[in-house]
Amino acid sequence: MASFDFLCCVSLSYETLRYTDFLSKSLQQRTMSASEGQYLAKLTVTTHQKLRSNKTYEDFWEKLDRTLDTVGVSEPALPQ
């Protein structure tokens, strides 16, 4: 990984899309009823809303900061 921007985008995508991926896979099952699908969709929306909190952002930033050290990506810097 070469840049902070790339690492940040990949990490943020993973955090948000993993719930959508689960919903997609679940809805494709033949045994899924309409009411179960509706429940899972509401659960996914609720989960995404919870991801928008300040606490979740702080946790995401701390996790990203720890990842910077392990993969050798430099700290974010403003363009000069």
Biopython code that builds the backbone (N, CA, C, O; Angstrom):
import numpy as np
from Bio.PDB.StructureBuilder import StructureBuilder

atoms = [
    (1, "MET", "N", (0.849, -1.177, 0.000)),
    (1, "MET", "CA", (0.000, 0.000, 0.000)),
    (1, "MET", "C", (0.888, 1.230, 0.000)),
    (1, "MET", "O", (1.848, 1.330, 0.764)),
    (2, "ALA", "N", (0.552, 2.143, -0.857)),
    (2, "ALA", "CA", (1.438, 3.274, -1.042)),
    (2, "ALA", "C", (0.996, 4.530, -0.307)),
    (2, "ALA", "O", (1.841, 5.331, 0.092)),
    (3, "SER", "N", (-0.289, 4.719, -0.120)),
    (3, "SER", "CA", (-0.699, 5.999, 0.448)),
    (3, "SER", "C", (-1.778, 5.842, 1.512)),
    (3, "SER", "O", (-2.490, 4.841, 1.581)),
    (4, "PHE", "N", (-1.859, 6.862, 2.321)),
    (4, "PHE", "CA", (-2.877, 6.903, 3.367)),
    (4, "PHE", "C", (-4.271, 6.942, 2.753)),
    (4, "PHE", "O", (-5.189, 6.285, 3.244)),
    (5, "ASP", "N", (-4.429, 7.713, 1.678)),
    (5, "ASP", "CA", (-5.743, 7.832, 1.036)),
    (5, "ASP", "C", (-6.279, 6.468, 0.619)),
    (5, "ASP", "O", (-7.451, 6.160, 0.838)),
    (6, "PHE", "N", (-5.421, 5.656, 0.022)),
    (6, "PHE", "CA", (-5.838, 4.338, -0.421)),
    (6, "PHE", "C", (-6.244, 3.470, 0.764)),
    (6, "PHE", "O", (-7.296, 2.831, 0.739)),
    (7, "LEU", "N", (-5.419, 3.448, 1.791)),
    (7, "LEU", "CA", (-5.705, 2.639, 2.975)),
    (7, "LEU", "C", (-7.001, 3.085, 3.643)),
    (7, "LEU", "O", (-7.798, 2.249, 4.067)),
    (8, "CYS", "N", (-7.214, 4.370, 3.738)),
    (8, "CYS", "CA", (-8.421, 4.898, 4.360)),
    (8, "CYS", "C", (-9.663, 4.501, 3.558)),
    (8, "CYS", "O", (-10.663, 4.077, 4.138)),
    (9, "CYS", "N", (-9.605, 4.632, 2.249)),
    (9, "CYS", "CA", (-10.752, 4.281, 1.402)),
    (9, "CYS", "C", (-11.071, 2.790, 1.477)),
    (9, "CYS", "O", (-12.238, 2.406, 1.552)),
    (10, "VAL", "N", (-10.043, 1.954, 1.459)),
    (10, "VAL", "CA", (-10.265, 0.505, 1.534)),
    (10, "VAL", "C", (-10.851, 0.135, 2.894)),
    (10, "VAL", "O", (-11.774, -0.676, 2.968)),
    (11, "SER", "N", (-10.334, 0.711, 3.952)),
    (11, "SER", "CA", (-10.824, 0.409, 5.302)),
    (11, "SER", "C", (-12.264, 0.863, 5.484)),
    (11, "SER", "O", (-13.079, 0.140, 6.057)),
    (12, "LEU", "N", (-12.575, 2.048, 5.003)),
    (12, "LEU", "CA", (-13.940, 2.566, 5.121)),
    (12, "LEU", "C", (-14.908, 1.739, 4.282)),
    (12, "LEU", "O", (-16.025, 1.457, 4.716)),
    (13, "SER", "N", (-14.488, 1.359, 3.102)),
    (13, "SER", "CA", (-15.327, 0.509, 2.252)),
    (13, "SER", "C", (-15.608, -0.826, 2.922)),
    (13, "SER", "O", (-16.736, -1.316, 2.897)),
    (14, "TYR", "N", (-14.580, -1.410, 3.521)),
    (14, "TYR", "CA", (-14.769, -2.692, 4.206)),
    (14, "TYR", "C", (-15.782, -2.551, 5.337)),
    (14, "TYR", "O", (-16.683, -3.378, 5.478)),
    (15, "GLU", "N", (-15.632, -1.507, 6.136)),
    (15, "GLU", "CA", (-16.522, -1.326, 7.289)),
    (15, "GLU", "C", (-17.975, -1.141, 6.877)),
    (15, "GLU", "O", (-18.874, -1.600, 7.581)),
    (16, "THR", "N", (-18.222, -0.484, 5.764)),
    (16, "THR", "CA", (-19.605, -0.225, 5.362)),
    (16, "THR", "C", (-20.181, -1.326, 4.480)),
    (16, "THR", "O", (-21.353, -1.677, 4.619)),
    (17, "LEU", "N", (-19.381, -1.869, 3.584)),
    (17, "LEU", "CA", (-19.915, -2.820, 2.613)),
    (17, "LEU", "C", (-20.053, -4.245, 3.145)),
    (17, "LEU", "O", (-20.751, -5.055, 2.535)),
    (18, "ARG", "N", (-19.420, -4.566, 4.245)),
    (18, "ARG", "CA", (-19.544, -5.935, 4.746)),
    (18, "ARG", "C", (-20.973, -6.246, 5.179)),
    (18, "ARG", "O", (-21.419, -7.386, 5.055)),
    (19, "TYR", "N", (-21.689, -5.256, 5.679)),
    (19, "TYR", "CA", (-23.082, -5.475, 6.079)),
    (19, "TYR", "C", (-23.979, -5.602, 4.850)),
    (19, "TYR", "O", (-24.899, -6.420, 4.827)),
    (20, "THR", "N", (-23.709, -4.795, 3.839)),
    (20, "THR", "CA", (-24.476, -4.862, 2.605)),
    (20, "THR", "C", (-24.237, -6.191, 1.900)),
    (20, "THR", "O", (-25.159, -6.761, 1.317)),
    (21, "ASP", "N", (-23.011, -6.682, 1.952)),
    (21, "ASP", "CA", (-22.687, -7.968, 1.337)),
    (21, "ASP", "C", (-23.445, -9.096, 2.031)),
    (21, "ASP", "O", (-23.973, -9.992, 1.373)),
    (22, "PHE", "N", (-23.496, -9.050, 3.349)),
    (22, "PHE", "CA", (-24.247, -10.056, 4.102)),
    (22, "PHE", "C", (-25.724, -10.036, 3.708)),
    (22, "PHE", "O", (-26.338, -11.084, 3.509)),
    (23, "LEU", "N", (-26.289, -8.821, 3.598)),
    (23, "LEU", "CA", (-27.690, -8.690, 3.206)),
    (23, "LEU", "C", (-27.896, -9.266, 1.815)),
    (23, "LEU", "O", (-28.864, -9.992, 1.588)),
    (24, "SER", "N", (-27.022, -8.964, 0.898)),
    (24, "SER", "CA", (-27.141, -9.456, -0.473)),
    (24, "SER", "C", (-27.122, -10.982, -0.529)),
    (24, "SER", "O", (-27.955, -11.597, -1.194)),
    (25, "LYS", "N", (-26.170, -11.582, 0.171)),
    (25, "LYS", "CA", (-26.074, -13.044, 0.187)),
    (25, "LYS", "C", (-27.298, -13.676, 0.842)),
    (25, "LYS", "O", (-27.784, -14.711, 0.387)),
    (26, "SER", "N", (-27.788, -13.064, 1.892)),
    (26, "SER", "CA", (-28.953, -13.606, 2.597)),
    (26, "SER", "C", (-30.205, -13.537, 1.744)),
    (26, "SER", "O", (-31.002, -14.475, 1.730)),
    (27, "LEU", "N", (-30.386, -12.428, 1.031)),
    (27, "LEU", "CA", (-31.583, -12.264, 0.213)),
    (27, "LEU", "C", (-31.612, -13.215, -0.977)),
    (27, "LEU", "O", (-32.680, -13.463, -1.537)),
    (28, "GLN", "N", (-30.471, -13.745, -1.370)),
    (28, "GLN", "CA", (-30.418, -14.651, -2.520)),
    (28, "GLN", "C", (-30.715, -16.105, -2.157)),
    (28, "GLN", "O", (-30.805, -16.955, -3.043)),
    (29, "GLN", "N", (-30.866, -16.395, -0.885)),
    (29, "GLN", "CA", (-31.177, -17.763, -0.476)),
    (29, "GLN", "C", (-32.619, -18.100, -0.864)),
    (29, "GLN", "O", (-33.516, -17.266, -0.740)),
    (30, "ARG", "N", (-32.823, -19.312, -1.328)),
    (30, "ARG", "CA", (-34.163, -19.748, -1.755)),
    (30, "ARG", "C", (-35.134, -19.831, -0.581)),
    (30, "ARG", "O", (-36.340, -19.662, -0.764)),
    (31, "THR", "N", (-34.625, -20.087, 0.609)),
    (31, "THR", "CA", (-35.503, -20.274, 1.766)),
    (31, "THR", "C", (-35.866, -18.962, 2.457)),
    (31, "THR", "O", (-36.602, -18.973, 3.444)),
    (32, "MET", "N", (-35.368, -17.837, 1.960)),
    (32, "MET", "CA", (-35.631, -16.535, 2.579)),
    (32, "MET", "C", (-37.055, -16.086, 2.270)),
    (32, "MET", "O", (-37.447, -16.002, 1.106)),
    (33, "SER", "N", (-37.817, -15.802, 3.308)),
    (33, "SER", "CA", (-39.176, -15.290, 3.098)),
    (33, "SER", "C", (-39.131, -13.766, 2.968)),
    (33, "SER", "O", (-38.125, -13.132, 3.284)),
    (34, "ALA", "N", (-40.228, -13.201, 2.502)),
    (34, "ALA", "CA", (-40.293, -11.746, 2.327)),
    (34, "ALA", "C", (-40.168, -11.024, 3.666)),
    (34, "ALA", "O", (-39.515, -9.984, 3.753)),
    (35, "SER", "N", (-40.786, -11.565, 4.697)),
    (35, "SER", "CA", (-40.714, -10.904, 6.008)),
    (35, "SER", "C", (-39.302, -10.983, 6.590)),
    (35, "SER", "O", (-38.839, -10.037, 7.229)),
    (36, "GLU", "N", (-38.623, -12.099, 6.372)),
    (36, "GLU", "CA", (-37.239, -12.216, 6.841)),
    (36, "GLU", "C", (-36.340, -11.247, 6.076)),
    (36, "GLU", "O", (-35.451, -10.626, 6.659)),
    (37, "GLY", "N", (-36.572, -11.121, 4.778)),
    (37, "GLY", "CA", (-35.798, -10.183, 3.969)),
    (37, "GLY", "C", (-36.018, -8.751, 4.404)),
    (37, "GLY", "O", (-35.075, -7.962, 4.466)),
    (38, "GLN", "N", (-37.249, -8.418, 4.702)),
    (38, "GLN", "CA", (-37.560, -7.068, 5.168)),
    (38, "GLN", "C", (-36.881, -6.797, 6.510)),
    (38, "GLN", "O", (-36.348, -5.710, 6.731)),
    (39, "TYR", "N", (-36.902, -7.768, 7.388)),
    (39, "TYR", "CA", (-36.239, -7.618, 8.692)),
    (39, "TYR", "C", (-34.741, -7.401, 8.514)),
    (39, "TYR", "O", (-34.164, -6.513, 9.142)),
    (40, "LEU", "N", (-34.104, -8.208, 7.662)),
    (40, "LEU", "CA", (-32.667, -8.056, 7.426)),
    (40, "LEU", "C", (-32.328, -6.702, 6.801)),
    (40, "LEU", "O", (-31.304, -6.103, 7.127)),
    (41, "ALA", "N", (-33.190, -6.226, 5.902)),
    (41, "ALA", "CA", (-32.966, -4.917, 5.283)),
    (41, "ALA", "C", (-33.040, -3.802, 6.332)),
    (41, "ALA", "O", (-32.213, -2.890, 6.339)),
    (42, "LYS", "N", (-34.038, -3.885, 7.214)),
    (42, "LYS", "CA", (-34.158, -2.882, 8.282)),
    (42, "LYS", "C", (-32.963, -2.953, 9.228)),
    (42, "LYS", "O", (-32.464, -1.925, 9.687)),
    (43, "LEU", "N", (-32.513, -4.163, 9.514)),
    (43, "LEU", "CA", (-31.350, -4.346, 10.378)),
    (43, "LEU", "C", (-30.098, -3.737, 9.751)),
    (43, "LEU", "O", (-29.284, -3.125, 10.443)),
    (44, "THR", "N", (-29.951, -3.907, 8.446)),
    (44, "THR", "CA", (-28.802, -3.335, 7.745)),
    (44, "THR", "C", (-28.856, -1.808, 7.770)),
    (44, "THR", "O", (-27.832, -1.160, 7.988)),
    (45, "VAL", "N", (-30.015, -1.236, 7.552)),
    (45, "VAL", "CA", (-30.165, 0.225, 7.599)),
    (45, "VAL", "C", (-29.845, 0.740, 9.000)),
    (45, "VAL", "O", (-29.146, 1.743, 9.145)),
    (46, "THR", "N", (-30.343, 0.072, 10.018)),
    (46, "THR", "CA", (-30.066, 0.468, 11.402)),
    (46, "THR", "C", (-28.576, 0.397, 11.705)),
    (46, "THR", "O", (-28.023, 1.282, 12.357)),
    (47, "THR", "N", (-27.936, -0.653, 11.230)),
    (47, "THR", "CA", (-26.494, -0.810, 11.450)),
    (47, "THR", "C", (-25.721, 0.308, 10.773)),
    (47, "THR", "O", (-24.784, 0.853, 11.355)),
    (48, "HIS", "N", (-26.104, 0.656, 9.549)),
    (48, "HIS", "CA", (-25.419, 1.751, 8.854)),
    (48, "HIS", "C", (-25.646, 3.084, 9.566)),
    (48, "HIS", "O", (-24.751, 3.929, 9.594)),
    (49, "GLN", "N", (-26.810, 3.274, 10.130)),
    (49, "GLN", "CA", (-27.061, 4.506, 10.880)),
    (49, "GLN", "C", (-26.183, 4.582, 12.126)),
    (49, "GLN", "O", (-25.704, 5.656, 12.491)),
    (50, "LYS", "N", (-25.975, 3.435, 12.776)),
    (50, "LYS", "CA", (-25.111, 3.404, 13.954)),
    (50, "LYS", "C", (-23.659, 3.683, 13.593)),
    (50, "LYS", "O", (-22.907, 4.219, 14.407)),
    (51, "LEU", "N", (-23.263, 3.323, 12.380)),
    (51, "LEU", "CA", (-21.893, 3.570, 11.942)),
    (51, "LEU", "C", (-21.598, 5.058, 11.781)),
    (51, "LEU", "O", (-20.435, 5.451, 11.687)),
    (52, "ARG", "N", (-22.622, 5.877, 11.750)),
    (52, "ARG", "CA", (-22.442, 7.312, 11.557)),
    (52, "ARG", "C", (-22.213, 8.078, 12.867)),
    (52, "ARG", "O", (-22.170, 9.308, 12.851)),
    (53, "SER", "N", (-22.068, 7.392, 13.977)),
    (53, "SER", "CA", (-21.888, 8.064, 15.266)),
    (53, "SER", "C", (-20.430, 8.507, 15.464)),
    (53, "SER", "O", (-19.519, 7.986, 14.822)),
    (54, "ASN", "N", (-20.235, 9.456, 16.344)),
    (54, "ASN", "CA", (-18.888, 9.936, 16.648)),
    (54, "ASN", "C", (-18.032, 8.846, 17.278)),
    (54, "ASN", "O", (-16.841, 8.743, 16.983)),
    (55, "LYS", "N", (-18.624, 8.039, 18.135)),
    (55, "LYS", "CA", (-17.889, 6.952, 18.790)),
    (55, "LYS", "C", (-17.366, 5.956, 17.755)),
    (55, "LYS", "O", (-16.213, 5.529, 17.822)),
    (56, "THR", "N", (-18.211, 5.595, 16.812)),
    (56, "THR", "CA", (-17.795, 4.651, 15.776)),
    (56, "THR", "C", (-16.689, 5.254, 14.927)),
    (56, "THR", "O", (-15.755, 4.554, 14.539)),
    (57, "TYR", "N", (-16.786, 6.557, 14.632)),
    (57, "TYR", "CA", (-15.734, 7.226, 13.856)),
    (57, "TYR", "C", (-14.410, 7.201, 14.620)),
    (57, "TYR", "O", (-13.360, 6.925, 14.040)),
    (58, "GLU", "N", (-14.463, 7.485, 15.903)),
    (58, "GLU", "CA", (-13.239, 7.465, 16.714)),
    (58, "GLU", "C", (-12.630, 6.072, 16.742)),
    (58, "GLU", "O", (-11.412, 5.929, 16.636)),
    (59, "ASP", "N", (-13.460, 5.045, 16.883)),
    (59, "ASP", "CA", (-12.971, 3.662, 16.863)),
    (59, "ASP", "C", (-12.349, 3.322, 15.509)),
    (59, "ASP", "O", (-11.301, 2.680, 15.444)),
    (60, "PHE", "N", (-13.002, 3.759, 14.431)),
    (60, "PHE", "CA", (-12.469, 3.524, 13.088)),
    (60, "PHE", "C", (-11.114, 4.203, 12.924)),
    (60, "PHE", "O", (-10.185, 3.606, 12.380)),
    (61, "TRP", "N", (-10.995, 5.441, 13.388)),
    (61, "TRP", "CA", (-9.747, 6.189, 13.243)),
    (61, "TRP", "C", (-8.616, 5.533, 14.046)),
    (61, "TRP", "O", (-7.483, 5.453, 13.571)),
    (62, "GLU", "N", (-8.921, 5.071, 15.247)),
    (62, "GLU", "CA", (-7.908, 4.395, 16.062)),
    (62, "GLU", "C", (-7.440, 3.103, 15.391)),
    (62, "GLU", "O", (-6.245, 2.807, 15.370)),
    (63, "LYS", "N", (-8.375, 2.346, 14.848)),
    (63, "LYS", "CA", (-8.032, 1.107, 14.150)),
    (63, "LYS", "C", (-7.188, 1.416, 12.909)),
    (63, "LYS", "O", (-6.221, 0.712, 12.621)),
    (64, "LEU", "N", (-7.554, 2.453, 12.190)),
    (64, "LEU", "CA", (-6.795, 2.860, 11.012)),
    (64, "LEU", "C", (-5.397, 3.315, 11.403)),
    (64, "LEU", "O", (-4.428, 3.005, 10.710)),
    (65, "ASP", "N", (-5.287, 4.036, 12.490)),
    (65, "ASP", "CA", (-3.986, 4.500, 12.975)),
    (65, "ASP", "C", (-3.074, 3.324, 13.342)),
    (65, "ASP", "O", (-1.876, 3.353, 13.058)),
    (66, "ARG", "N", (-3.642, 2.295, 13.972)),
    (66, "ARG", "CA", (-2.852, 1.097, 14.288)),
    (66, "ARG", "C", (-2.421, 0.370, 13.023)),
    (66, "ARG", "O", (-1.315, -0.166, 12.956)),
    (67, "THR", "N", (-3.288, 0.353, 12.029)),
    (67, "THR", "CA", (-2.973, -0.310, 10.771)),
    (67, "THR", "C", (-1.844, 0.406, 10.038)),
    (67, "THR", "O", (-1.032, -0.240, 9.375)),
    (68, "LEU", "N", (-1.782, 1.722, 10.149)),
    (68, "LEU", "CA", (-0.714, 2.484, 9.504)),
    (68, "LEU", "C", (0.657, 1.966, 9.906)),
    (68, "LEU", "O", (1.552, 1.837, 9.071)),
    (69, "ASP", "N", (0.815, 1.671, 11.183)),
    (69, "ASP", "CA", (2.098, 1.209, 11.688)),
    (69, "ASP", "C", (2.448, -0.184, 11.168)),
    (69, "ASP", "O", (3.609, -0.457, 10.866)),
    (70, "THR", "N", (1.465, -1.056, 11.064)),
    (70, "THR", "CA", (1.760, -2.430, 10.677)),
    (70, "THR", "C", (2.032, -2.591, 9.187)),
    (70, "THR", "O", (2.779, -3.490, 8.800)),
    (71, "VAL", "N", (1.447, -1.745, 8.340)),
    (71, "VAL", "CA", (1.649, -1.889, 6.900)),
    (71, "VAL", "C", (2.654, -0.894, 6.325)),
    (71, "VAL", "O", (2.952, -0.934, 5.131)),
    (72, "GLY", "N", (3.167, -0.019, 7.151)),
    (72, "GLY", "CA", (4.208, 0.908, 6.717)),
    (72, "GLY", "C", (3.731, 2.086, 5.890)),
    (72, "GLY", "O", (4.455, 2.567, 5.019)),
    (73, "VAL", "N", (2.513, 2.556, 6.153)),
    (73, "VAL", "CA", (1.982, 3.733, 5.459)),
    (73, "VAL", "C", (2.215, 4.941, 6.363)),
    (73, "VAL", "O", (2.011, 4.871, 7.575)),
    (74, "SER", "N", (2.646, 6.050, 5.759)),
    (74, "SER", "CA", (2.932, 7.241, 6.554)),
    (74, "SER", "C", (1.640, 7.928, 7.005)),
    (74, "SER", "O", (0.571, 7.698, 6.440)),
    (75, "GLU", "N", (1.757, 8.753, 8.007)),
    (75, "GLU", "CA", (0.616, 9.513, 8.547)),
    (75, "GLU", "C", (0.057, 10.430, 7.471)),
    (75, "GLU", "O", (0.784, 10.829, 6.562)),
    (76, "PRO", "N", (-1.227, 10.770, 7.561)),
    (76, "PRO", "CA", (-1.789, 11.696, 6.566)),
    (76, "PRO", "C", (-1.163, 13.071, 6.677)),
    (76, "PRO", "O", (-0.832, 13.530, 7.770)),
    (77, "ALA", "N", (-1.005, 13.720, 5.542)),
    (77, "ALA", "CA", (-0.408, 15.060, 5.523)),
    (77, "ALA", "C", (-1.181, 15.942, 4.543)),
    (77, "ALA", "O", (-1.682, 15.479, 3.518)),
    (78, "LEU", "N", (-1.260, 17.201, 4.885)),
    (78, "LEU", "CA", (-1.921, 18.154, 3.990)),
    (78, "LEU", "C", (-1.037, 18.417, 2.781)),
    (78, "LEU", "O", (0.187, 18.417, 2.908)),
    (79, "PRO", "N", (-1.629, 18.640, 1.607)),
    (79, "PRO", "CA", (-0.819, 18.943, 0.430)),
    (79, "PRO", "C", (-0.121, 20.289, 0.602)),
    (79, "PRO", "O", (-0.634, 21.198, 1.254)),
    (80, "GLN", "N", (1.042, 20.387, 0.010)),
    (80, "GLN", "CA", (1.812, 21.627, 0.178)),
    (80, "GLN", "C", (1.710, 22.542, -1.004)),
    (80, "GLN", "O", (2.305, 23.620, -1.003)),
]
sb = StructureBuilder()
sb.init_structure("model")
sb.init_model(0)
sb.init_chain("A")
sb.init_seg("    ")
for serial, (resi, resn, name, xyz) in enumerate(atoms, 1):
    if name == "N":
        sb.init_residue(resn, " ", resi, " ")
    sb.init_atom(name, np.array(xyz, "f"), 0.0, 1.0, " ", f" {name:<3s}", serial, name[0])
structure = sb.get_structure()
